[in-house]
């Protein structure tokens, strides 16, 4: 393509938040009639780049050039006035309004000073049928329709506003396979009509099915822009996680014992899953082993763990815990069955910021005992001090608010909370994310120590060296599916990357 095909250029874009450089001199070019996919792991900068382009954030440095003209975008309304429309992962519409009202809200056709309902309904019906091949009753409230249809309505609204640039930010997260195929059909149709689409996703298979170009970001920096059909999957995985596959292969050396297959199961799942979250999976977690979950962002690692602990209620299959079978589980029952869960997002799902360190530590134990069996203060203090000493939590007092601690020490308090329940199985979802190297090493050493003492551990981490170091077996996931298992000497970074990519190195 020639320069005349360039619709949008973002040059040297930088964005800084207090203590974090979210984007650093990032370049991005979008051409007419292409689907250009943004790829990157958590914290890569994808969302920040989109929010800069759509006026949610103001850029600190850099230039945005739209159709040859330098522009400034300081609000979402301004972005829309430039013909840049966005559809987010969460459908941002009014469920109680009709389909037609949602499409034209704020832009209703008027007649004699009032809304022209007939024209609005006719236009909405025509837009949905001609552009999205969707025939529904536009006079019905949006909440009568499925999430997939609501997503299509959001796209219809965006397309009607758009003057050639459509941003789809994780639009497939809530869709099933059939619905994704329908969406891709529509995206390809838009591309043929000359529309330029920025597609944000973390599903590898989807990337290669629909993309013309791929731009990879990592830690707020541009890794590169590539033709989708010329970038092998293994290279894409390497670029996203910052590991050179050939170097890893060259330096690979591990010697691990294979877990005895005859060892008793603590957990066994049979077609266990949740519609729209994780495909039915069959796994075994052996007593006393460290089982790892590996995969890219959105692969289904956390979703698997959340189904096992019962945070997200399973909709299919069964789970067997210590010989007892359940069609689904819930957290209180999981705790009673001896399972502990340290969540991925400690600030949202882990710590209770207004409570003290002591109160945070005894939280799960108190829940296990029930509200009528209050743990005496002296016992609370003994338990808290035991784990403050064991985990070397740096604090002047257990009565200090947990929100005053560093990230690493907060993570240790959450670990202490679940260790206090003396679990048989401890689920650790990204236990070392966002903490310093010293604290990371302490936590991984503790994990190995706990396993030696007989605890069963389910370990989820984006850090492949940690997975290799800690795990006896590794389950690999991609695009919400369990796709492979590695054990013993097979557990190497290169093998994990190769499995994630689909087994191909070229």
N, C-alpha and C positions, 0 to 999 in steps of 0.2 A: 504493500500500500504506500501511496505517496503522502507527503505532508498535508496535502489538501484534504485528506481523509481524517485528519486529526480534529476531534471535536473538543477534547478537554486535555489541558496540560496542567499538572501540579508540579511546581519546581521548588526544590530545596525547602519542603514544608517541615517546619519544626513547631512542636508544642510542648510546653513545660508546665507541669503541675507542681505544687509544693513538694520538693524532695524527689520528684520523678520526671525524667525526660521521656515523655511518651512517644514523641516522634523526633527524629534527628535527620534533617536534610533529605527527606524522602521525595523521590520523583515518581510520578505516575502519569501515564499517557493513555487516553482512551480514544479509539478510532470509530468512525461511523460504521454501523452494521457489524459490531463484534460483541461477543460475550467475553468479558475480561474478569477473571476470577481472582479475588484476593485471598491468599493463604497465609497461615501462620498459627502458631500455638497461642496459648493464653499469654497476654501481655505483649504480643507481637506488635500491636499498633493498628490492627485492622479497623476496629470500631472507632478509634480516635481519628483516623484518616477520613472515614465516612462522616463523622460528626463535624469535622472541619469543613468538608465539602458541602454539608447540608446546613451550615450555619448554627449548629448547636454549640460549637466552640469557635472562638476567634483564633486565627493562627498567630503565633508569635513572630515567625519569620517565614519567608517564602512568597511565592506568586501563584495565583490561579488564573489561567488563560482559557476562556471559553469562546470557541469559534473565532479564534484570532484576536479577541479583545481581553485585555487584562481587567479582571473584576475583583470586587471585594464582597464577601458574603458574610453578613453579620447577624442573620436570623434565618429561621426555617422558611418564613414567608418570602424572604429575598431569594433564597435558593429556588423556591417554587416559581417565583416570577422569572427566573432564568431558565425555567423548563427542566429543573432537576427534581425528580420525584423519588420518594423512598418508601419501600414496604419493609417493615420490620418483622422480626421473628414473632413477636407477640402482636396479634391483630389489634391495631389501634383504632377501632371503630366503636360506634354506639349500638350495642346489641338490641336495645329497646326500640330503635328507629327502624324504618323500613330499609330494604336494600337500596332503593332509589334515593332515599334521603341521605344514606351514608355516602353514596357516590357523589352527590352534589351538595353536601352540607357546606354552607358558606358560599356556594356558587349557584344557588337555586335560580332557575329561569323564572322571570317575573312577567306578569301581565296585569295591567291596570293597578299597579301598586301591590299586588298580591302574588303569592307563589303560583306559578302555572303548573298545577299537579299533573294534568294530562300530559303536557310536554315533557315534564321531568320523568314520569314513568315510561313514556314512549322512548325517550332518549336513553334511559338506563337499560331498558330491554334491548334496544338496538346495539348499544355498546357491548353488552355482555355476549350477545349472540354473534355479532360480527367479529369482535376482536378476540373473544375468549371461548367461543363456541359453547357458551353456557346458557341453557334455557331454564330459568326459574321464575317464580312469581315475584317481581320486584316490589310489589305492594305489601308483601309479607315482612314482618319484623325479622331482622338479621338473625336473632337468636333461634329461629326455626331451622336454621341450616347448620351443617357440619362445619368443623374448623377448616376443612379443605375449601369448602364453598366460601366461607368468610374470607379466607386468604385470597381467593379469586376476585372477590368483591373489592378487597383492598388494592389488588393489582389493577383492577378496572379503573378505580378512582385515580390511582397514580398515573396510569397510562393516559387518562383523559386530561390530566394536568400537565403531563410531561411534554416537552418540546424536543424529544429525542434522546434524553438520558434517564434511564430507569435504574435505580439501585435496589437490589433484592438482598436484604441482610438476613441470612439464615432462614430463608423462606420454607425450607423443606423439613425443618426440625420436628414439626407436628404432623407431617403427612406420611401416609403409608406408601408402599411401593407403586401402586397403581396411580395414586394421586400425584406422586413425584413425576411419573412418566407424562401425565397430562400437563403438568406445569412446564416440563421441558419442551413439550410439543409447542406450547404457547410461546415460550422464550425463543425458540428457533423461528417461529413465525414472525415474531417482532423483529428479530435480527434480519430476516429476509426483507422486511419492510423498511430497513435502514435504521432501526433504533439501536442505540448503544446501551449495553447492559453491564453494570458492575454487579457481579455476583459474589456474595460472601458466604462461604460454606466451610465445613470441616470434614465433609464426606468425600473420601478419595475417589470412590467409584463414580460419584456424581460429577466430580471435577472433570474427569476424562470423557464423560459422556456428552458434555454440553459446551465445554470451554474452547475458545480460540486462543486466548492468551492467559498466562498465569503470572501474577506478581506475588513474590514471596517476601514477607516482612518477618524480622526476628528482633526482639528487644528494641522495637521502635526504629529500626534501621532497615533500609532496603537491601535485601539479599540479591534480588535480580528480577528481570522480567523475561519470560520464555514463551516460545510457541508450545502450546499444550501437546501437540502431536510429536514434538521433538524432545520432550523431557521425560525420560523413563521414571517410573514411579519411585524406584529406589533412590534416584537422585532428588526427587521432590521431597521425599521423607528426610533425606540427609540434610537438605537445605533448610527445611523447617525446624529440625531439632539441633542443627549446628554440628553435625557429626559427619565426617567424611567416611563413607562406607568402605572404600578401598583401604584407607589407613586402619580402620577398625579391624578389617579382615587380616591385615598384615600383623597387627599387634595382638590378635586374639590369643589368649592362653588362659584356660580355666581347667580346674580339675575338681569336679563336684561329685558327691555321691548321689546316686539315683534313689529317690524315696521308694521304700518298699511298697509295692502295689498291694500287698496283703494287709498293710496297716489299716486299722479300723477307720472308717469315715466318721468325722464329726458332722459334716453336712454333705448331702447329696441332693442335687436338683434333677427334676425330670420335666423337660419342656416348660421350665419355669420362666415366666416373662411378663411383660406389661405392654399392652398395645400402645404404640406411639413413642415408647421409651426404650425398650430393649427387647430384641427378638428372643423367643423361647431358647433357653440354654440348658445344657446338661453338663454339670461340673461336679467334681468331688473335692472336698477339702479334708485331707487326712489329719488325724490327730497328731499334734506335735510338729507339724511342718509349717514352713513359711511359704505360702502360695502367693505368687505375684500376679497382678493384672497389668498388662502392658498394652499400649495403643496410643494413638494420637488423641488430641482433644476431640470430644464428640464420638469416640469409638464405642462408648457404652460401659467403660470401666466403672465409673461412679454409679451409673444406673443399675448395674448388676449388684453392686454392694448395697445400694439403697433398697433394692427389692429383697435381698437376703435379710436385711435388718428390719424391713417392713416400713420404712419411711414412705416408700411408694408401694401401694398395694398391688400385688401381682394379679393379673387377669387370666393367666393360663398356667397349667401344669401344677406341680407340687414340689414342696421342699421337705426333706427329711432331716431332722436335727436330733442327733443322738438316738436314732431309731424311731422317733416319733414323726409322723407325716402330717403336713398341713397344706391346704390349698393356697393359703396366703399366711403371712405373719404380720404382726404389728410390733412397734418398738417395745412396749411394755412386756409382751410375751417373749420377744427376743432377749431382753435383759434377764427375764426369769429363766430362760434356757441357757444362760451363761454367755451371752454375746455382748461385746462392747463395741462402740462405734465412734471413732474420731473423724469428724466430717472434713471435707475438702476446704470449705470456707469457714475458718475458725471464728471470724468476726461476725458472720451472719448466723451460723448454725452451731457454733461451738461455745465461745465465752458468753457469759452474761455480764456485760461491762459494769453494771451498777453494783454487782455483788463482790464480796471480798474473795481473796484466794481460797480461804477456808470454805466459804459457802459454795464456790465453784467446784471444789474438789469433792465435797460430800453429796453433790446434787444427784448423781446417778445412783449412788448407794441408798440415799433416802428414798428415791423413786422406787427402787427395787424392794425396799422394806415396806413401803406404803406410808401414807400420811399419818396413820394412827400409831405407827411405831417410831416415834421421834428419836433420833440419835442424840444422846446426851452431849452437852457442850464439851465436856472433858474428853469424851470418845472422839468427837469431831476434831478436836485439837490434836489428839494423839495420831489419828489417821493422817491429818494434814501435814503434821511435822514429819512423819515417817516418809511421805512422798516428796516433801520439799527437800529433805536430806538425800533421799535416794536419787532423785533426778537433778539435784544441785540447782534448784530453782532460786535465782538471785532475787531476794526480796528482804527488806528490813523487818517485815512482819507478815504473818499469815492474814492479818486483818487489813492489809493494804488492798485497795481496789484492784482487780485484775487488769482493768483498762490502763493502769499506770505502768504495767510491765512491758518489756520489749516483746516483739513477735515471737522470738525463740522461747522465751519464758512463758508466754501465754500458751504456746503449743505444749510445753511440758506440763502445765496445769491441766490441760484437757486430757493428756495422757494419764496424769495422776488420777483424774476423776474416774477413768475407766479401770485403771489398775486397782483402785480401791474396792471395786466390785468383785475383784478376783475372778475375771472372766476366763472361760475355757477357750473362747475364740475372741480375738481382738482384731477388729477391722480398722486399718489405718489408711485413710484416703489422703494422699499427698501430705504426710506428716512433716516433711521437711521444706515445704514450699514457703518461700519468703523469709527464711531465717538464715543467720550467718553460718559460715562453714564450720565453726567450732560446735555450734548447737546441732548442726546436721550430723556431724560425726558422732556426737554423744547419743543422739536419738537412734542412729543406725546400729551403734554398738549395743544399745539397750535392747533393741529388737532382737538381735542375735542372742543376747543373754537370756531374754525371756523365753525364746524358742528352746534353748538348751535346758531350761528349767521345766519344759513340758507344755508351755502355752502354744496354742495353735494361732497362727497369725495370717490374716489376709492383707497383703501389702500392695498398695496402689501408688505408683510414682511415675512422673514424666521423666525422671532422671534415670536413664538406662544404666549407668554405672551402679546406682543404688540397687536397682532390680537385680543386676548380675551378682552384686556383692551379697545380698541378703537372701535371695530366694532359692528354695529347693526345687520348685516347679514354677513355670510361668505360663499362664493362659494369655493368649494374644487375641485382642479384639479389634475389629474394624467395622465402621459403619453400623454400629448397634448389634453386631453378630460376633459370637465366639468363632474364630477362624483357625486356631491352632494351639498346640501345647508343646512346650519345651521342657526337658528335664536333664539333670546331670550335666555332662559336658556340652550339651546342646545350648545351654544358657550362656550365650554370648551376645554382645551388642549387635554384631553384624547379623546374626540369625534372627534376632528380634526384629530388626529393621526390615530384613528380607521378608519375614512373615507378614509384617504390617503392610508392606508394599504388594503382597500377593504372590510371594515366592520367586519373583523375577528380579534379576540383578541388571538386566539390560533392557 
